[in-house]
Amino acid sequence: MSSFRGIRAAVFCLAVLLGGFSVPGSAQAWTTLHNCSGGVPIAWAPGNPNTRWQLSSTYVSTDLSNNQVDSAINAAFAEWSEPGCSEFDAIQGPDIAGNPLDNNNSAEIIGFVESGWPASLGGSSTLAVTMPSWYQEPHCENIENADMVVNGVHHNWVIGNPSNWNQADLQSVIAHEAGHWVGFDHNNYAGSTLAASYSGGIGERTITCDDTEGVCAIYPGSGNACSADRYCDCGVGCNGGYCGGTPTGDDDDDDATAGDDDDDTTSGDDDDASGGDISGPCTGSADIFYETEPNDWENDEDVDWFQSAGGDTSLVGSLTCGNDGSRYTEDNDWFVVDFPCTDRARFTLDWKTNSDLDFYVYGSSGDALQQSVSAETEGPVFAEGDASGRVYVVVMCWEGENAAYEFLVDWEPFQGSGPGGDDDDTAGSDDDDTVAADDDDAGGDDDDAAGGDDDDSQVPERRGCSCYNTPSSEGSFATASLDGLDLSLALGGLGLIGLRRRRFSPRP
């Protein structure tokens, strides 16, 4: 008999919508973990139940009671059992004094690691890992075993909507993980419980009609009962407790607003209970947010977290400078901003004091989006890049006077003329338009009160300091991560500060 295939950890990655093996379908987005020969998707063997899970009595949560954990896990698996067209069922077995990281037992164990998170499972941003296993060909047929481990070392677990950026709803995360336990990989259906981005709320608790089509395809049943449109095929409504006819307004009926749920055949229109869809353009209303100190990321609470409506967004704050011009040593302001959209952005930092301010912008997977580190003694300074979902911003002072500033995320079409236009101010220190007669263009001399040339080739470039140190990918091991890669910031004497993401990180 062949040995078990190496345990595979389902990977949950930020803004990366993965393809994969699946049973063909016209509008299908659901994706199986693996197909055996002949295109047969891997699944648990038929039976009632198909699978059993056991909560570890030795690897317990320090944030939630066992009753809360039991309820969240049962509700998550029950959601995958809800469609009447599927025979899938999972039950809870007795608690067990077992290690969910032990690949050699045959128990299906779910547990929490509260100290010593294994580096092999990913970095501190990893929220949970699901590890189903199956036999290699020619014995590939069924999922034989699965374990699930939840990261309690680096994350705070709640039941319900998180009240802080570094919290996560256990039921939502387990529902996502349960989808992998059932046999599914990430898919590209916006709003799916298995979409590759976590909304940060409770939207992932409920499956979509696309998830329903998947679970009914690999665990087919003879029933037709339903309690909501999402438990029927996409485009089919739940009427009188059975699937048939057209949906009532939309394919989900999670609220009273027709047409706004992403459980139909139109991808990209989800903006309510299903959550997680950030594929639309950034055309929402404008926001302005003000910093609250401390926000220097000395700990996870010292970060300003804002949820944007999806329009142009201003961050207003102030910095204590006092630096010596050789490294960042004083105040630094961190912002985490969630945008429900994806678009081209211009990032603008503006200030009026005699200071040299810099900014860095990172995406939710730790990818550098843009930065401005040129030597400027006043703003504005600009940079453009694509942004999507969660964005991390840090504003810092290199040297000069204490400064009040405004950081603007300006979505396309951009406000004003930007870096290519006439950015003149009263200091006469701008040299960025094409008007040769006004002493401030690329070829002109922008003499001010000091009588010097303040703004062209005589301006020194940034000091050759590698201020940010972004680690490489966390290896080839597939991690179940609602966050992303750790991002480390070298802040001179402050050392390394690790950023923790709240989205599914890119799959290796």
C-alpha positions as CSV (number, residue, x, y, z in Angstrom):
1,M,0.0,0.0,0.0
2,S,1.4,3.4,-0.9
3,S,2.1,5.9,1.8
4,F,0.1,8.9,2.6
5,R,0.6,11.8,0.3
6,G,2.5,14.5,2.1
7,I,0.1,16.6,4.2
8,R,-1.1,19.5,2.3
9,A,-2.0,22.7,4.1
10,A,-4.7,24.8,2.5
11,V,-3.3,28.3,1.8
12,F,-5.4,31.4,2.2
13,C,-3.9,34.3,0.5
14,L,-4.5,38.0,0.1
15,A,-6.1,39.2,-3.1
16,V,-4.8,36.3,-5.1
17,L,-7.7,34.4,-6.7
18,L,-6.4,31.0,-7.4
19,G,-7.3,28.6,-10.2
20,G,-7.1,24.9,-9.8
21,F,-8.8,21.5,-10.5
22,S,-12.5,21.5,-10.6
23,V,-15.5,19.8,-12.2
24,P,-16.4,21.7,-15.3
25,G,-19.3,24.1,-15.0
26,S,-20.5,27.1,-17.0
27,A,-20.4,29.9,-14.4
28,Q,-18.5,27.9,-11.7
29,A,-15.8,29.4,-9.6
30,W,-15.5,26.7,-6.9
31,T,-12.2,24.8,-7.0
32,T,-11.3,21.5,-5.4
33,L,-8.1,20.8,-3.5
34,H,-7.1,18.0,-5.8
35,N,-8.4,15.9,-8.6
36,C,-7.5,12.2,-8.8
37,S,-7.0,10.5,-12.1
38,G,-10.0,10.8,-14.4
39,G,-10.7,14.2,-13.0
40,V,-12.5,12.8,-9.9
41,P,-12.3,15.5,-7.1
42,I,-10.8,14.4,-3.8
43,A,-13.5,14.2,-1.0
44,W,-14.4,12.4,2.2
45,A,-15.9,8.9,1.6
46,P,-19.7,8.7,1.5
47,G,-21.4,8.1,4.8
48,N,-23.4,9.7,7.6
49,P,-21.4,11.5,8.7
50,N,-18.7,12.0,6.1
51,T,-16.3,13.3,8.7
52,R,-15.9,13.8,12.4
53,W,-13.9,16.5,14.2
54,Q,-12.6,16.5,17.8
55,L,-11.6,19.5,19.9
56,S,-8.2,19.2,21.6
57,S,-8.5,19.3,25.4
58,T,-4.8,20.2,25.7
59,Y,-4.5,22.8,22.9
60,V,-7.2,25.2,24.0
61,S,-7.9,28.8,23.3
62,T,-7.0,31.4,25.9
63,D,-9.4,34.0,24.4
64,L,-12.6,32.0,24.2
65,S,-14.3,29.3,26.4
66,N,-14.6,25.7,25.1
67,N,-18.3,26.3,24.7
68,Q,-17.8,29.3,22.5
69,V,-15.3,27.4,20.4
70,D,-17.6,24.4,20.1
71,S,-20.4,26.6,19.0
72,A,-18.4,28.4,16.4
73,I,-16.9,25.2,14.9
74,N,-20.3,23.4,14.8
75,A,-21.9,26.4,13.2
76,A,-19.1,26.6,10.6
77,F,-19.5,23.0,9.6
78,A,-23.3,23.2,9.7
79,E,-23.2,25.9,7.1
80,W,-21.5,23.5,4.6
81,S,-24.1,20.9,5.5
82,E,-27.1,23.2,4.9
83,P,-27.8,22.8,1.1
84,G,-30.4,20.1,0.6
85,C,-28.8,19.0,-2.6
86,S,-25.8,17.8,-0.8
87,E,-25.3,14.8,1.5
88,F,-22.3,16.2,3.3
89,D,-22.4,16.0,7.1
90,A,-19.9,16.5,9.8
91,I,-20.3,15.8,13.5
92,Q,-18.4,16.6,16.7
93,G,-16.7,13.8,18.5
94,P,-15.6,13.7,22.1
95,D,-12.8,16.1,23.1
96,I,-9.4,14.5,22.9
97,A,-6.0,15.1,24.6
98,G,-4.3,15.2,21.2
99,N,-2.0,17.4,19.3
100,P,-3.4,18.9,16.1
101,L,0.2,19.2,14.8
102,D,0.8,15.4,15.1
103,N,0.5,14.0,11.6
104,N,0.8,10.4,12.8
105,N,-2.6,10.1,14.6
106,S,-5.8,9.2,12.8
107,A,-8.0,11.6,14.8
108,E,-9.4,14.7,13.2
109,I,-8.3,17.2,15.7
110,I,-8.9,21.0,15.9
111,G,-6.8,22.9,18.4
112,F,-5.2,26.2,19.3
113,V,-1.5,26.9,19.6
114,E,-1.0,29.6,22.3
115,S,2.8,29.5,22.5
116,G,5.6,28.7,20.2
117,W,3.9,29.0,16.9
118,P,5.8,26.7,14.5
119,A,7.7,28.6,11.8
120,S,6.9,25.8,9.4
121,L,3.3,26.9,9.4
122,G,4.0,30.4,8.4
123,G,4.8,33.6,10.1
124,S,3.0,35.6,12.8
125,S,0.4,36.7,10.3
126,T,-0.9,33.1,9.8
127,L,-4.3,32.7,11.4
128,A,-5.0,29.1,10.9
129,V,-3.8,26.0,9.0
130,T,-5.9,23.1,7.7
131,M,-4.1,19.9,6.8
132,P,-6.1,17.3,4.9
133,S,-4.3,14.2,3.6
134,W,-5.0,11.5,1.0
135,Y,-3.3,8.6,-0.7
136,Q,-1.2,9.0,-3.8
137,E,-2.1,7.4,-7.1
138,P,-3.1,4.7,-7.9
139,H,-5.0,4.8,-4.6
140,C,-6.1,8.4,-4.8
141,E,-9.8,8.5,-3.9
142,N,-10.7,10.0,-0.6
143,I,-9.6,12.5,2.0
144,E,-8.4,10.2,4.8
145,N,-7.6,12.6,7.6
146,A,-7.5,16.2,8.4
147,D,-6.4,18.4,11.3
148,M,-6.8,22.1,11.9
149,V,-4.7,24.4,14.1
150,V,-5.5,28.0,15.0
151,N,-2.9,30.6,15.8
152,G,-3.5,32.0,19.3
153,V,0.0,33.2,19.7
154,H,-0.3,36.2,17.4
155,H,-4.0,36.8,17.1
156,N,-6.9,37.7,19.3
157,W,-10.1,35.6,18.8
158,V,-13.6,36.9,19.2
159,I,-17.2,35.8,18.4
160,G,-18.8,38.4,16.2
161,N,-17.6,41.5,14.5
162,P,-14.0,42.4,15.5
163,S,-13.6,45.7,17.3
164,N,-9.9,46.0,16.6
165,W,-7.9,45.5,13.4
166,N,-5.9,42.6,14.9
167,Q,-9.0,40.6,16.0
168,A,-10.7,37.9,13.9
169,D,-14.1,36.2,14.2
170,L,-13.5,32.6,14.9
171,Q,-16.7,31.3,13.2
172,S,-15.8,33.2,10.0
173,V,-12.3,31.8,9.9
174,I,-13.4,28.3,10.8
175,A,-16.1,28.4,8.0
176,H,-13.3,29.3,5.6
177,E,-11.1,26.5,7.0
178,A,-14.0,24.0,7.0
179,G,-14.3,24.6,3.3
180,H,-10.8,23.3,2.9
181,W,-11.5,20.4,5.2
182,V,-14.5,19.6,3.0
183,G,-12.2,19.5,0.0
184,F,-12.1,23.0,-1.6
185,D,-9.3,25.3,-2.4
186,H,-9.6,29.1,-2.8
187,N,-11.8,30.3,-5.6
188,N,-12.3,33.4,-7.6
189,Y,-16.0,33.9,-6.9
190,A,-16.4,37.3,-5.2
191,G,-18.0,37.0,-1.7
192,S,-17.4,33.3,-1.4
193,T,-16.4,31.9,2.0
194,L,-13.4,30.5,0.2
195,A,-12.5,33.8,-1.6
196,A,-8.9,34.6,-1.0
197,S,-9.5,37.7,1.1
198,Y,-11.0,38.0,4.6
199,S,-13.4,40.9,5.1
200,G,-12.4,41.4,8.7
201,G,-16.0,40.9,9.7
202,I,-18.5,38.1,9.9
203,G,-19.3,37.8,6.2
204,E,-17.4,34.5,5.6
205,R,-19.8,32.8,8.0
206,T,-22.3,32.1,5.2
207,I,-21.6,30.2,2.0
208,T,-22.7,31.5,-1.4
209,C,-24.7,29.8,-4.2
210,D,-21.4,29.0,-5.8
211,D,-20.2,27.2,-2.7
212,T,-23.5,25.4,-2.7
213,E,-22.9,24.2,-6.3
214,G,-19.5,22.9,-5.3
215,V,-20.5,21.0,-2.2
216,C,-23.5,19.5,-4.1
217,A,-21.2,18.5,-7.0
218,I,-18.7,16.5,-4.9
219,Y,-21.2,15.3,-2.2
220,P,-24.4,14.9,-4.3
221,G,-27.6,14.3,-2.5
222,S,-31.2,13.7,-3.6
223,G,-32.8,16.6,-1.6
224,N,-34.0,19.9,-2.8
225,A,-34.8,21.7,0.5
226,C,-33.5,25.1,1.3
227,S,-33.9,27.9,3.8
228,A,-32.4,30.7,1.6
229,D,-31.5,31.4,-2.0
230,R,-27.8,30.8,-1.3
231,Y,-28.5,27.1,-0.6
232,C,-29.7,26.6,-4.2
233,D,-27.8,26.7,-7.5
234,C,-26.9,30.2,-8.7
235,G,-29.8,31.8,-10.5
236,V,-32.3,29.5,-8.7
237,G,-34.5,30.8,-5.9
238,C,-35.6,29.2,-2.6
239,N,-39.4,29.3,-2.8
240,G,-41.7,27.6,-0.3
241,G,-38.7,25.8,1.3
242,Y,-37.5,24.2,-1.9
243,C,-35.1,25.2,-4.7
244,G,-37.0,26.3,-7.8
245,G,-38.0,29.3,-9.7
246,T,-36.1,32.6,-9.6
247,P,-34.4,34.2,-6.6
248,T,-36.3,36.8,-4.7
249,G,-34.6,40.0,-5.7
250,D,-31.1,38.5,-5.6
251,D,-29.5,35.2,-5.1
252,D,-28.9,35.6,-1.4
253,D,-31.6,37.5,0.4
254,D,-29.3,38.4,3.2
255,D,-31.0,41.7,3.5
256,A,-33.9,43.7,2.1
257,T,-31.9,45.2,-0.7
258,A,-32.3,43.4,-4.0
259,G,-29.3,42.9,-6.3
260,D,-26.5,43.7,-3.9
261,D,-25.4,40.2,-2.9
262,D,-22.7,38.4,-4.7
263,D,-24.4,35.0,-4.8
264,D,-25.6,35.3,-8.4
265,T,-23.8,34.8,-11.7
266,T,-22.5,38.4,-11.7
267,S,-19.1,38.6,-10.1
268,G,-18.0,41.7,-8.3
269,D,-21.3,43.1,-7.0
270,D,-21.1,42.1,-3.4
271,D,-21.2,44.8,-0.7
272,D,-23.0,43.3,2.2
273,A,-23.3,40.2,4.3
274,S,-21.1,38.0,2.1
275,G,-18.3,40.5,2.5
276,G,-14.8,40.2,1.1
277,D,-15.4,41.5,-2.4
278,I,-12.9,44.3,-3.1
279,S,-12.9,44.1,-6.9
280,G,-15.0,47.2,-7.7
281,P,-13.6,50.7,-8.3
282,C,-13.0,53.2,-5.5
283,T,-15.9,55.6,-6.1
284,G,-17.4,55.9,-2.6
285,S,-17.8,59.0,-0.4
286,A,-14.8,60.9,0.8
287,D,-13.4,60.3,4.4
288,I,-11.2,62.2,6.7
289,F,-9.6,60.5,9.7
290,Y,-7.5,61.9,12.5
291,E,-4.6,60.1,14.2
292,T,-4.8,59.1,17.8
293,E,-1.6,58.7,19.7
294,P,0.0,56.4,20.5
295,N,0.1,55.0,17.0
296,D,3.8,54.0,16.7
297,W,3.2,50.2,16.6
298,E,5.0,49.5,19.9
299,N,2.2,46.9,20.3
300,D,-0.8,45.8,18.3
301,E,-3.2,48.3,19.9
302,D,-0.9,51.3,19.0
303,V,-2.1,51.5,15.4
304,D,-4.9,53.7,14.0
305,W,-7.4,51.5,12.1
306,F,-9.9,53.1,9.8
307,Q,-12.6,51.7,7.5
308,S,-13.1,53.8,4.4
309,A,-16.3,54.2,2.4
310,G,-14.2,53.7,-0.7
311,G,-13.6,57.3,-1.7
312,D,-10.7,59.7,-1.4
313,T,-9.4,59.4,2.1
314,S,-7.4,61.9,4.2
315,L,-5.3,61.0,7.2
316,V,-4.5,64.0,9.4
317,G,-1.8,63.9,12.0
318,S,1.4,65.5,13.4
319,L,4.9,64.3,14.0
320,T,7.6,65.0,16.5
321,C,10.8,65.3,14.6
322,G,14.1,66.1,16.3
323,N,16.0,63.6,14.2
324,D,19.6,64.0,13.1
325,G,19.2,63.5,9.4
326,S,20.9,60.1,9.4
327,R,18.1,57.8,10.6
328,Y,14.5,57.7,11.8
329,T,14.6,58.0,15.6
330,E,11.6,60.0,16.7
331,D,7.8,59.8,16.1
332,N,6.3,57.5,13.4
333,D,2.6,57.3,12.7
334,W,1.0,54.0,11.6
335,F,-2.3,53.7,9.9
336,V,-4.3,50.6,8.7
337,V,-7.0,51.6,6.3
338,D,-9.5,49.1,4.8
339,F,-10.9,50.0,1.4
340,P,-13.8,48.0,-0.1
341,C,-12.4,48.5,-3.6
342,T,-9.4,48.3,-6.0
343,D,-8.2,51.2,-8.1
344,R,-5.3,53.4,-9.1
345,A,-4.3,55.8,-6.3
346,R,-2.2,58.9,-5.9
347,F,-0.6,59.1,-2.5
348,T,0.1,62.7,-1.4
349,L,1.8,63.9,1.7
350,D,1.5,67.6,2.5
351,W,3.0,69.7,5.2
352,K,4.1,73.4,5.6
353,T,6.9,73.4,8.2
354,N,10.6,73.3,7.6
355,S,10.8,69.5,7.9
356,D,11.7,66.6,5.8
357,L,8.8,64.0,6.0
358,D,8.7,60.6,4.3
359,F,5.9,58.1,3.8
360,Y,5.7,54.4,2.9
361,V,2.6,52.5,1.7
362,Y,2.3,48.7,1.8
363,G,-0.5,46.4,0.6
364,S,-2.1,43.8,2.7
365,S,0.3,41.0,1.6
366,G,3.4,43.0,2.6
367,D,4.0,44.2,-0.9
368,A,5.5,47.7,-1.2
369,L,3.0,49.9,-3.1
370,Q,4.8,53.2,-3.0
371,Q,7.0,55.5,-1.0
372,S,8.4,59.0,-1.0
373,V,11.8,59.5,0.6
374,S,13.2,62.4,-1.4
375,A,14.7,65.3,0.5
376,E,11.9,67.9,0.7
377,T,11.6,70.6,3.3
378,E,7.9,71.0,2.7
379,G,5.1,69.3,0.8
380,P,3.4,68.2,-1.1
381,V,5.1,65.0,-2.3
382,F,3.4,62.4,-4.5
383,A,3.6,58.8,-5.6
384,E,1.2,56.7,-7.6
385,G,0.3,53.0,-7.5
386,D,-2.4,50.4,-7.5
387,A,-4.1,49.7,-4.2
388,S,-6.7,47.2,-3.0
389,G,-8.4,46.2,0.2
390,R,-6.2,46.8,3.3
391,V,-3.5,49.4,3.0
392,Y,-0.7,50.2,5.5
393,V,0.7,53.7,5.7
394,V,3.6,55.0,7.9
395,V,4.5,58.7,8.0
396,M,7.9,59.6,9.5
397,C,10.2,62.6,9.9
398,W,13.8,62.5,8.8
399,E,14.8,65.8,10.2
400,G,13.5,69.3,10.9
401,E,10.8,71.0,12.9
402,N,7.7,69.2,14.4
403,A,5.1,69.0,11.7
404,A,1.4,68.8,11.1
405,Y,0.6,66.9,7.9
406,E,-2.2,65.5,5.7
407,F,-1.8,62.2,3.9
408,L,-4.3,61.8,1.0
409,V,-5.2,58.6,-0.8
410,D,-6.6,60.1,-4.0
411,W,-8.3,57.6,-6.3
412,E,-8.3,58.0,-10.1
413,P,-9.4,60.4,-11.6
414,F,-7.0,62.5,-9.4
415,Q,-7.6,65.8,-7.8
416,G,-5.6,68.8,-8.9
417,S,-2.6,68.7,-11.2
418,G,-0.3,66.5,-9.0
419,P,3.4,66.2,-9.5
420,G,3.3,67.1,-13.2
421,G,1.6,70.5,-12.6
422,D,2.5,73.8,-11.1
423,D,2.9,73.1,-7.4
424,D,4.0,76.6,-6.4
425,D,3.7,77.8,-2.9
426,T,4.7,80.9,-0.9
427,A,8.2,79.5,-0.3
428,G,8.9,79.6,-4.0
429,S,10.6,76.2,-3.8
430,D,8.7,74.2,-6.4
431,D,10.3,73.2,-9.7
432,D,7.8,70.8,-11.2
433,D,5.9,72.4,-14.1
434,T,6.7,73.2,-17.7
435,V,6.4,77.0,-17.6
436,A,9.9,78.4,-18.2
437,A,9.0,81.9,-17.3
438,D,8.1,81.4,-13.7
439,D,11.4,80.4,-12.2
440,D,10.2,77.0,-11.0
441,D,10.4,74.6,-13.9
442,A,12.8,71.8,-14.6
443,G,15.2,74.1,-16.5
444,G,14.8,77.3,-14.5
445,D,16.3,78.7,-11.4
446,D,13.8,78.8,-8.5
447,D,15.5,81.6,-6.5
448,D,13.9,82.4,-3.3
449,A,14.7,84.8,-0.4
450,A,17.9,82.9,0.2
451,G,19.0,83.6,-3.3
452,G,19.9,80.0,-4.0
453,D,18.8,77.3,-6.3
454,D,16.5,75.3,-4.0
455,D,14.8,72.7,-6.1
456,D,16.6,71.1,-8.9
457,S,20.0,69.3,-9.3
458,Q,21.4,70.8,-6.2
459,V,18.8,69.0,-4.0
460,P,20.5,65.9,-2.5
461,E,19.1,62.5,-3.1
462,R,18.0,60.4,-0.1
463,R,20.9,59.2,1.9
464,G,21.2,55.7,0.5
465,C,19.6,54.3,3.6
466,S,17.7,51.1,3.3
467,C,15.0,52.0,5.7
468,Y,12.6,49.1,5.1
469,N,13.6,45.5,5.2
470,T,10.9,43.3,3.7
471,P,11.5,39.6,4.3
472,S,11.3,37.1,1.4
473,S,8.4,34.7,1.1
474,E,7.9,32.5,4.1
475,G,8.9,29.4,2.2
476,S,7.2,26.8,0.1
477,F,5.0,25.4,2.9
478,A,1.4,26.3,2.2
479,T,0.0,28.2,5.2
480,A,-3.6,29.0,6.0
481,S,-3.2,32.7,6.5
482,L,-5.8,35.4,6.8
483,D,-3.0,37.9,7.0
484,G,0.0,38.0,4.8
485,L,3.7,38.1,4.9
486,D,5.4,39.8,7.9
487,L,6.8,43.2,7.0
488,S,9.7,44.4,9.1
489,L,10.6,48.0,9.4
490,A,14.1,49.0,10.4
491,L,13.6,52.2,12.3
492,G,17.2,53.0,13.2
493,G,17.5,52.6,17.0
494,L,14.0,51.3,17.4
495,G,14.8,48.0,15.8
496,L,12.3,45.8,14.0
497,I,8.6,46.2,14.2
498,G,6.6,43.4,12.6
499,L,3.4,44.3,10.7
500,R,0.6,41.7,10.9
501,R,-1.8,41.5,8.0
502,R,-5.5,40.8,8.1
503,R,-5.9,39.4,4.6
504,F,-5.1,36.1,3.0
505,S,-1.5,36.2,2.0
506,P,-0.2,35.1,-1.5
507,R,0.1,31.4,-1.8
508,P,3.7,30.2,-2.5
